[in-house]
């Protein structure tokens, strides 16, 4: 984690943007420890969004399993994927 004075970061957007791109991490700008602004590169944001969507799909699938929905084994899933790829 990189910590800089918030005033200097607020006045230097180019530096903040470059740092977000290089670090692939969100940058939190605070004033006296209170949340103020979070910046991250578009790539990092998009990757974060993909992870959150995948997490929601996993949680939904787990809830369906708990609710008694039909499930398949890993080997059945692999076979279905193999067939799907062959058909493309």
LINBEL-V715096 format. One record per pair of residues at least 4 apart in sequence whose ideal C-beta (glycine too) atoms are under 7 Angstrom apart, sorted by the first residue. I is the first residue (numbers start at 0). J is the second residue. D is the distance in whole Angstrom. If there is no record, write none. Layout:
BEGIN
[[I	J	D] [I	J	D]]
END
This chain:
BEGIN
[[1	18	7] [3	7	6] [3	8	5] [5	9	6] [5	28	5] [5	29	6] [5	30	5] [5	35	7] [6	10	7] [7	11	6] [8	15	5] [8	28	5] [9	28	7] [11	15	6] [12	16	6] [13	17	6] [14	18	6] [15	19	6] [15	26	6] [15	38	6] [16	20	7] [17	21	6] [18	22	6] [18	26	6] [19	26	5] [19	38	5] [19	39	5] [19	40	5] [19	43	7] [20	40	4] [23	40	7] [23	43	5] [24	43	7] [25	37	5] [25	38	7] [25	39	4] [25	43	7] [26	38	5] [26	39	7] [27	37	5] [28	35	5] [28	36	4] [29	33	6] [29	34	6] [29	35	5] [30	35	5] [39	43	4] [39	44	5] [40	44	7] [41	45	6] [42	46	6] [43	47	6] [44	48	6] [45	49	7] [46	50	6] [47	51	6] [48	52	6] [49	53	6] [50	54	6] [51	55	7] [52	56	6] [53	57	6] [54	58	6] [55	59	6] [56	60	6] [57	61	6] [58	62	6] [59	63	6] [60	64	6] [61	65	6] [62	66	6] [63	68	4] [64	68	6] [64	70	5] [71	75	4] [71	76	6] [73	77	6] [74	78	6] [75	79	6] [76	80	6] [77	81	6] [78	82	6] [79	83	6] [80	84	6] [81	85	7] [82	86	6] [83	87	7]]
END
